[in-house]
Amino acid sequence: MCLGVPGKIIEIDDSKALKMAKVDFGGIVREACLEYVPEAKVGDYTVIHVGFAISLLSEEEALSSLDALKELVSLEDELGLGYEGKASDL
C-alpha cells in the first residue's frame, strides 16, 4: 500500500535545478520536491508521496488526514501490530 502524508511547507529553495522544500510533518521536517506543484508557497499544506509533493490541500483537510493517520497508528498499537506486523499474524 502506498501512502501520501500531508505536511506544511516551511521553507522553499528554488536555487537548484529542482524546486525543493522543507516540509513539517507535525514536528518532523523532511525535504520534498515541489516540481509537481510549482504554485506551492510557504505556509501551504501538501501531500507528500515518496519525497514528492503531489497535491495541495487546505489546512482543514491536512489536519483531518493527520488525525486519521494517528488513529490508524493507535489501532495498530492496540492490536499489537508493529511496522513488521501483519494482519495474518492475528
QUIKA-V570440 format. One record per backbone hydrogen bond with DSSP energy under -1.0 kcal/mol. NH is the residue of the N-H (numbers start at 1). CO is the residue of the C=O. E is the energy in kcal/mol with one decimal. If there is no record, write none. Layout:
nh=NH co=CO e=E
nh=NH co=CO e=E
This chain:
nh=5 co=48 e=-2.6
nh=7 co=46 e=-2.4
nh=8 co=24 e=-2.4
nh=9 co=44 e=-2.9
nh=10 co=22 e=-2.9
nh=11 co=22 e=-1.2
nh=13 co=20 e=-3.1
nh=20 co=13 e=-2.5
nh=21 co=32 e=-2.4
nh=22 co=11 e=-2.4
nh=23 co=30 e=-3.3
nh=24 co=8 e=-3.2
nh=25 co=28 e=-3.4
nh=30 co=23 e=-2.4
nh=32 co=21 e=-2.4
nh=33 co=51 e=-3.0
nh=34 co=19 e=-3.5
nh=37 co=34 e=-1.6
nh=40 co=37 e=-2.2
nh=43 co=9 e=-2.8
nh=44 co=41 e=-2.3
nh=46 co=7 e=-2.6
nh=47 co=55 e=-2.4
nh=48 co=5 e=-2.7
nh=49 co=52 e=-2.7
nh=52 co=49 e=-1.8
nh=53 co=33 e=-3.0
nh=54 co=47 e=-2.9
nh=57 co=45 e=-2.2
nh=62 co=58 e=-2.4
nh=63 co=59 e=-2.8
nh=64 co=60 e=-2.1
nh=65 co=61 e=-2.4
nh=66 co=62 e=-2.5
nh=67 co=63 e=-2.2
nh=68 co=64 e=-2.0
nh=69 co=65 e=-2.2
nh=70 co=66 e=-2.3
nh=71 co=67 e=-2.0
nh=72 co=68 e=-2.0
nh=73 co=69 e=-2.3
nh=74 co=70 e=-2.4
nh=75 co=71 e=-2.5
nh=76 co=72 e=-2.3
nh=77 co=73 e=-2.4
nh=78 co=74 e=-2.4
nh=79 co=75 e=-2.2
nh=81 co=76 e=-2.9
nh=89 co=86 e=-1.8
nh=90 co=87 e=-1.7
